[in-house]
Amino acid sequence: MITNAITSVPRLPVFGWRSMLGPKDAGVSSILDRSDAIFTSSGSAAIFHALLALGVERGDGVLLPNYHCPTMISPAATLGARLAFYPIDSRGHPKFEILNRLDISRVRVLHATHLFGFPTPMAELRRWCDQRNIALLEDCAHAMFGLVDGRPIGNWGDASIASLPKFLPAADGGILLLNGPAQPPRLSSRTFKATLHAIKDIAEIGAMAGALPGLNQMLMGGSSLIRWIRGTGARPESGSSDIESPFPKASARSNTKYFDSSLAKRQSTAPSRWVAKSLPRARVVDRRRANYRRLSEELRHSSVLRPLFPDLPEGVVPYMFPLWVDQPDPGCERLRAQGIPVFRWDRLWAGASQDAGDYGTTWAHHVLQIPCHQDIGERELTWMVRVLLEVFTEDKRFTLDTRSTSTP
């Protein structure tokens, strides 16, 4: 019987003593290797500044993938760009036969993504953009490590972006790379208060996950006391550090954030930059790959669940484990209620295309993104697999405990 001995799995990496173990060198190229990386306040802010650096103005066209989350689209919408969407194939790559038929007369930028950490072929996209005098924005939010077509990820776009909290226990932050002559943005420093909030949030979230033995109770007790003194009954969601809790929310809309253009003018906080520059990376790579393979092995034999990409190629460091589910509702909400932090990009932007043969709109409904990050251990993986099988199959070997859950 599955009980609430495990009540919630962190949806993002958390800071703990293990974060500082292992070699610094991951044995694979990383965007973090670039000495000219610009640390922005978030991944969305990095997209915003990439578009500005590439000359996007109101009314200019931006081509975006038909499979997306709102945080990918909102920076272009904030700039007043004319949004157009292109379909993807079964691997998540742009469908060039459709791209070749689109009206690109006013398109300035093509936004291409490495979905789930699996590289999109960039050499072909680079040629396509160069032939049409269109700038290429390489979105590496899901792919901080690896090579694509012989170059490190992040080195193909005229501008490239990444997101720190998706791979590291950072409180905030994105990365912007400019691979051409564009001028870098002038970003102001974060306030001292924001720095303190970032330190507090990194430590407190690590304690919530039990990742700091010897300090967990003290940190949690101190946070509770501060909330009591302030007269608040719950931990603030963000504070000045703009952090998101790594534990799942029940709402299906929890993956949507409002784009704050004023915060986009600031750098990431100093603690988050320290995490990005100083923590060992080999554990990040090795644990994510091992967790992905374990999930694939456990779930590939189900008749109603199918790993979208059952095999993990050498050098690919996944962000999430994409799982196809024949009938995802209402099971998706049951997973969240049980404490599994499931993502689903089912809120497509208005105007997304409905091309025949496009996999994006189908994935939006059927594909669940299951966490496989480095701070999910063997026990949590086993529990998640059991819950997934119970929710989406009629395997009665497992009985869910439906009592209310709380974060540890």
C-alpha positions as CSV (number, residue, x, y, z in Angstrom):
1,M,0.0,0.0,0.0
2,I,1.3,3.5,-0.9
3,T,1.1,5.7,2.2
4,N,1.9,9.3,2.8
5,A,5.4,8.4,4.1
6,I,6.4,10.3,0.9
7,T,4.1,13.3,0.7
8,S,5.7,15.3,-2.0
9,V,8.6,15.3,-4.5
10,P,10.4,18.6,-5.2
11,R,9.7,19.6,-8.8
12,L,13.0,21.4,-9.1
13,P,16.5,20.8,-7.7
14,V,17.0,21.7,-4.0
15,F,20.2,22.7,-2.2
16,G,21.6,20.2,0.2
17,W,24.9,18.8,1.4
18,R,25.0,16.4,-1.6
19,S,24.8,19.4,-4.0
20,M,28.5,20.1,-3.1
21,L,29.7,16.5,-3.7
22,G,31.4,15.2,-6.8
23,P,33.6,16.6,-9.6
24,K,33.1,20.0,-10.9
25,D,33.6,18.8,-14.5
26,A,30.5,17.1,-15.8
27,G,32.3,15.5,-18.7
28,V,30.0,17.2,-21.2
29,S,29.8,20.7,-22.5
30,S,27.6,23.2,-20.7
31,I,26.3,26.7,-21.3
32,L,27.8,27.4,-17.9
33,D,31.3,27.0,-19.5
34,R,30.8,30.3,-21.3
35,S,32.7,33.1,-19.7
36,D,30.6,35.7,-21.5
37,A,27.3,34.4,-20.1
38,I,24.9,37.2,-18.9
39,F,22.9,36.3,-15.8
40,T,19.4,37.6,-16.1
41,S,16.6,37.5,-13.5
42,S,14.9,34.6,-15.1
43,G,14.7,32.5,-18.3
44,S,11.8,34.6,-19.5
45,A,13.9,37.8,-18.9
46,A,16.7,36.2,-21.0
47,I,14.2,35.6,-23.9
48,F,13.1,39.2,-23.5
49,H,16.6,40.6,-23.8
50,A,17.5,38.2,-26.6
51,L,14.6,39.5,-28.7
52,L,15.7,43.1,-28.0
53,A,19.3,42.3,-28.9
54,L,18.1,40.8,-32.2
55,G,16.2,43.9,-33.0
56,V,12.6,42.9,-32.5
57,E,10.2,45.8,-32.4
58,R,6.5,46.2,-32.2
59,G,4.9,44.5,-35.3
60,D,7.9,42.4,-36.1
61,G,7.2,38.7,-36.6
62,V,8.5,36.0,-34.3
63,L,8.1,32.3,-35.2
64,L,7.5,30.1,-32.2
65,P,7.0,26.3,-31.7
66,N,3.4,25.1,-31.5
67,Y,4.3,23.2,-28.4
68,H,5.1,25.7,-25.7
69,C,4.4,27.1,-22.2
70,P,3.2,30.7,-21.8
71,T,6.5,31.8,-20.3
72,M,8.2,31.2,-23.7
73,I,5.7,33.4,-25.5
74,S,5.0,36.2,-23.1
75,P,8.3,38.1,-23.7
76,A,7.6,38.5,-27.4
77,A,4.0,39.4,-26.7
78,T,5.2,42.1,-24.2
79,L,7.3,43.6,-26.9
80,G,4.3,43.8,-29.2
81,A,5.7,41.3,-31.7
82,R,3.4,39.6,-34.2
83,L,3.3,35.9,-33.1
84,A,3.3,33.1,-35.6
85,F,3.5,29.4,-34.7
86,Y,5.1,26.5,-36.6
87,P,4.3,22.8,-36.1
88,I,6.7,20.1,-34.8
89,D,7.2,16.5,-35.8
90,S,7.3,13.3,-33.6
91,R,10.8,14.2,-32.3
92,G,9.8,17.8,-31.3
93,H,11.8,19.3,-34.3
94,P,10.4,22.0,-36.6
95,K,8.5,20.6,-39.6
96,F,10.5,22.2,-42.4
97,E,7.9,21.4,-45.1
98,I,5.5,23.7,-43.2
99,L,8.1,26.3,-42.4
100,N,8.9,26.5,-46.1
101,R,5.3,27.4,-46.9
102,L,4.9,30.2,-44.3
103,D,4.7,33.9,-45.1
104,I,8.0,35.1,-43.6
105,S,8.0,38.6,-45.1
106,R,7.9,40.3,-41.7
107,V,9.6,37.6,-39.6
108,R,12.7,38.8,-37.7
109,V,13.3,35.8,-35.4
110,L,12.8,32.1,-35.2
111,H,12.6,30.7,-31.7
112,A,13.8,27.1,-31.6
113,T,13.7,24.9,-28.5
114,H,15.6,21.8,-27.3
115,L,12.6,20.1,-25.7
116,F,13.1,18.0,-22.6
117,G,16.8,18.3,-23.0
118,F,16.9,16.4,-26.4
119,P,18.8,18.6,-29.0
120,T,17.0,20.0,-32.0
121,P,19.1,19.7,-35.2
122,M,20.5,23.2,-35.3
123,A,22.7,23.1,-38.4
124,E,19.7,22.8,-40.7
125,L,17.8,25.5,-38.8
126,R,20.9,27.7,-39.0
127,R,21.0,27.3,-42.8
128,W,17.3,27.9,-43.1
129,C,17.5,31.2,-41.1
130,D,20.6,32.4,-42.9
131,Q,19.1,31.9,-46.3
132,R,16.1,34.1,-45.3
133,N,18.0,36.7,-43.2
134,I,16.1,35.6,-40.1
135,A,17.8,35.6,-36.6
136,L,17.8,32.4,-34.7
137,L,17.0,32.3,-31.0
138,E,18.2,29.0,-29.4
139,D,16.1,28.2,-26.4
140,C,18.2,26.0,-24.0
141,A,15.9,26.3,-21.0
142,H,15.5,22.4,-21.1
143,A,19.1,21.7,-22.2
144,M,21.9,23.2,-20.1
145,F,24.4,20.5,-21.2
146,G,25.4,18.7,-24.4
147,L,26.4,18.9,-28.0
148,V,24.3,19.4,-31.1
149,D,25.6,18.9,-34.6
150,G,29.2,19.1,-33.3
151,R,28.9,22.3,-31.3
152,P,28.0,22.9,-27.6
153,I,24.4,23.6,-27.0
154,G,23.8,27.4,-27.0
155,N,26.4,28.1,-29.6
156,W,24.2,27.9,-32.7
157,G,21.8,30.8,-32.1
158,D,22.4,34.5,-32.8
159,A,21.2,34.6,-29.2
160,S,20.7,31.7,-26.8
161,I,19.0,31.4,-23.4
162,A,18.9,29.0,-20.5
163,S,17.2,28.8,-17.0
164,L,19.1,28.2,-13.8
165,P,16.4,26.7,-11.5
166,K,15.5,24.0,-14.0
167,F,18.9,22.4,-13.5
168,L,20.4,23.8,-10.3
169,P,19.3,24.7,-6.8
170,A,19.2,28.4,-7.6
171,A,16.6,30.8,-6.3
172,D,16.2,32.6,-9.7
173,G,18.0,33.4,-12.8
174,G,18.4,32.9,-16.5
175,I,21.4,32.9,-18.9
176,L,21.7,35.0,-22.1
177,L,24.4,34.3,-24.7
178,L,25.0,36.6,-27.6
179,N,26.8,34.9,-30.4
180,G,26.9,37.8,-32.7
181,P,27.6,41.6,-32.7
182,A,24.5,42.5,-30.7
183,Q,25.0,44.8,-27.7
184,P,24.5,43.1,-24.3
185,P,21.8,44.5,-22.0
186,R,22.6,46.8,-19.2
187,L,21.2,45.1,-16.1
188,S,21.1,46.6,-12.6
189,S,22.2,44.7,-9.5
190,R,19.6,43.2,-7.2
191,T,19.0,44.8,-3.8
192,F,20.6,43.6,-0.6
193,K,17.1,42.5,0.5
194,A,16.7,40.4,-2.6
195,T,20.0,38.7,-1.9
196,L,19.0,37.9,1.7
197,H,15.7,36.5,0.4
198,A,17.5,34.3,-2.1
199,I,19.8,32.9,0.6
200,K,16.8,32.3,2.9
201,D,14.8,30.6,0.1
202,I,17.6,28.4,-1.1
203,A,18.2,27.2,2.5
204,E,14.6,26.9,3.5
205,I,13.6,24.9,0.4
206,G,16.6,22.6,1.0
207,A,15.3,22.1,4.6
208,M,11.8,21.4,3.4
209,A,13.2,18.6,1.3
210,G,15.2,17.2,4.1
211,A,18.4,17.9,2.2
212,L,20.3,19.6,5.0
213,P,20.6,17.0,7.8
214,G,21.6,18.7,11.0
215,L,20.0,22.0,9.9
216,N,16.6,21.0,8.6
217,Q,14.7,21.4,11.9
218,M,16.5,24.6,12.8
219,L,15.9,26.2,9.4
220,M,12.2,25.2,9.3
221,G,11.7,26.3,12.9
222,G,13.3,29.7,12.2
223,S,11.1,30.2,9.1
224,S,8.0,29.4,11.1
225,L,9.0,31.8,13.8
226,I,9.5,34.6,11.2
227,R,6.1,33.9,9.6
228,W,4.5,34.0,13.1
229,I,6.1,37.3,13.9
230,R,4.9,38.8,10.6
231,G,1.5,37.4,11.3
232,T,1.3,35.3,8.2
233,G,0.2,31.7,8.2
234,A,2.0,30.5,5.1
235,R,5.4,30.7,3.5
236,P,5.6,33.4,0.9
237,E,5.7,32.1,-2.6
238,S,8.4,34.3,-4.0
239,G,9.7,37.3,-2.1
240,S,12.3,39.5,-3.6
241,S,14.2,36.6,-5.0
242,D,11.4,35.7,-7.4
243,I,11.7,32.0,-6.5
244,E,9.0,29.4,-7.1
245,S,8.5,26.7,-4.5
246,P,9.9,23.4,-5.9
247,F,6.9,21.5,-4.5
248,P,3.8,20.8,-6.6
249,K,0.7,22.9,-6.5
250,A,-2.7,21.3,-7.1
251,S,-3.7,23.9,-9.7
252,A,-3.4,22.9,-13.4
253,R,-2.3,26.5,-14.1
254,S,0.6,26.5,-11.7
255,N,3.2,26.6,-14.6
256,T,2.0,30.0,-15.8
257,K,3.9,33.1,-14.5
258,Y,3.2,36.7,-15.3
259,F,6.1,38.3,-17.1
260,D,7.5,41.2,-15.0
261,S,9.3,43.5,-17.5
262,S,10.6,45.7,-14.6
263,L,12.3,42.7,-12.9
264,A,13.7,41.7,-16.3
265,K,15.9,44.8,-16.1
266,R,17.8,43.3,-13.2
267,Q,20.5,40.6,-12.8
268,S,19.9,37.3,-11.1
269,T,20.7,37.4,-7.4
270,A,24.3,36.8,-6.2
271,P,23.5,33.5,-4.4
272,S,22.0,32.1,-7.6
273,R,25.1,33.1,-9.6
274,W,27.3,31.5,-7.0
275,V,25.3,28.3,-7.3
276,A,25.7,28.3,-11.1
277,K,29.4,29.0,-11.1
278,S,30.6,27.0,-8.0
279,L,28.6,23.8,-7.5
280,P,29.8,20.5,-9.0
281,R,28.1,19.5,-12.2
282,A,28.9,15.8,-12.6
283,R,26.2,14.8,-10.1
284,V,23.6,16.9,-12.0
285,V,24.4,15.0,-15.2
286,D,24.8,11.5,-13.8
287,R,21.7,11.5,-11.6
288,R,19.4,13.0,-14.2
289,R,20.5,10.4,-16.7
290,A,20.1,7.6,-14.3
291,N,16.7,8.7,-13.1
292,Y,15.5,9.1,-16.7
293,R,16.6,5.6,-17.6
294,R,15.0,4.2,-14.5
295,L,11.6,5.8,-15.3
296,S,11.8,4.6,-18.9
297,E,12.6,1.0,-17.9
298,E,9.7,0.9,-15.4
299,L,7.0,2.6,-17.6
300,R,7.8,1.4,-21.1
301,H,5.8,-1.8,-20.8
302,S,2.5,-0.3,-19.8
303,S,-0.3,-0.5,-22.4
304,V,-1.6,3.0,-21.6
305,L,1.6,4.9,-20.7
306,R,4.5,5.4,-23.2
307,P,7.8,7.2,-22.7
308,L,7.9,9.7,-25.5
309,F,11.6,9.1,-26.0
310,P,12.3,5.7,-24.4
311,D,16.0,5.8,-25.2
312,L,18.5,8.4,-23.8
313,P,21.3,9.1,-26.3
314,E,24.8,9.5,-25.0
315,G,25.5,13.1,-23.9
316,V,21.8,14.1,-23.5
317,V,21.1,15.5,-20.0
318,P,17.3,15.6,-19.6
319,Y,15.2,18.3,-18.0
320,M,12.0,16.2,-17.6
321,F,10.8,12.8,-18.5
322,P,8.1,13.2,-21.1
323,L,5.4,10.5,-20.7
324,W,2.5,9.9,-23.2
325,V,-0.7,9.0,-21.4
326,D,-3.7,7.7,-23.5
327,Q,-6.3,9.2,-21.1
328,P,-4.6,11.9,-19.0
329,D,-7.7,13.3,-17.3
330,P,-8.6,13.2,-14.4
331,G,-5.5,11.3,-13.5
332,C,-3.2,14.4,-14.0
333,E,-4.9,16.2,-11.1
334,R,-4.8,13.0,-9.0
335,L,-1.0,12.9,-9.4
336,R,-0.7,16.5,-8.3
337,A,-3.0,15.9,-5.3
338,Q,-0.7,12.9,-4.3
339,G,2.4,15.1,-4.4
340,I,3.9,14.3,-7.8
341,P,4.9,17.6,-9.5
342,V,3.5,17.0,-13.0
343,F,3.7,19.6,-15.8
344,R,1.5,19.7,-18.8
345,W,1.7,22.4,-21.5
346,D,-2.0,22.3,-22.1
347,R,-2.6,26.1,-22.2
348,L,-1.4,27.0,-25.7
349,W,-1.2,30.6,-26.7
350,A,-4.1,32.0,-28.7
351,G,-3.3,31.7,-32.3
352,A,-1.3,28.5,-32.1
353,S,-1.6,26.7,-35.4
354,Q,-3.8,23.6,-36.1
355,D,-1.8,22.1,-38.9
356,A,-2.5,18.5,-39.9
357,G,0.3,16.3,-38.7
358,D,1.4,18.7,-36.0
359,Y,2.4,16.9,-32.8
360,G,2.4,20.0,-30.7
361,T,-1.3,20.2,-30.1
362,T,-1.5,16.5,-29.4
363,W,1.4,16.6,-27.0
364,A,-0.2,19.5,-25.2
365,H,-3.0,17.2,-24.1
366,H,-1.4,13.8,-23.8
367,V,2.2,14.4,-22.7
368,L,3.0,14.8,-19.0
369,Q,6.4,16.0,-17.9
370,I,7.6,14.0,-14.9
371,P,10.6,15.2,-12.9
372,C,13.9,13.3,-13.1
373,H,16.2,15.8,-11.6
374,Q,19.3,15.1,-9.4
375,D,17.6,15.5,-6.1
376,I,15.0,12.7,-6.6
377,G,16.3,9.5,-5.0
378,E,15.6,5.8,-5.5
379,R,12.9,5.8,-2.9
380,E,11.1,8.7,-4.5
381,L,11.4,7.2,-8.0
382,T,9.9,3.9,-6.8
383,W,7.0,5.8,-5.2
384,M,6.3,7.9,-8.3
385,V,6.3,4.8,-10.6
386,R,3.8,3.1,-8.3
387,V,1.5,6.1,-8.1
388,L,1.6,6.5,-11.9
389,L,0.7,2.9,-12.4
390,E,-2.1,3.1,-9.9
391,V,-3.6,6.3,-11.3
392,F,-3.4,5.4,-15.0
393,T,-3.9,1.7,-15.0
394,E,-6.2,-0.6,-13.0
395,D,-3.3,-2.3,-11.3
396,K,-4.8,-3.1,-7.9
397,R,-1.5,-4.1,-6.3
398,F,-1.1,-0.5,-5.3
399,T,-3.7,1.5,-3.2
400,L,-3.3,5.2,-2.9
401,D,-3.6,6.9,0.4
402,T,-6.0,9.7,-0.4
403,R,-5.4,11.6,2.9
404,S,-4.4,15.2,2.5
405,T,-0.7,15.7,1.9
406,S,1.8,18.3,3.0
407,T,5.4,19.1,2.1
408,P,8.0,17.4,4.4
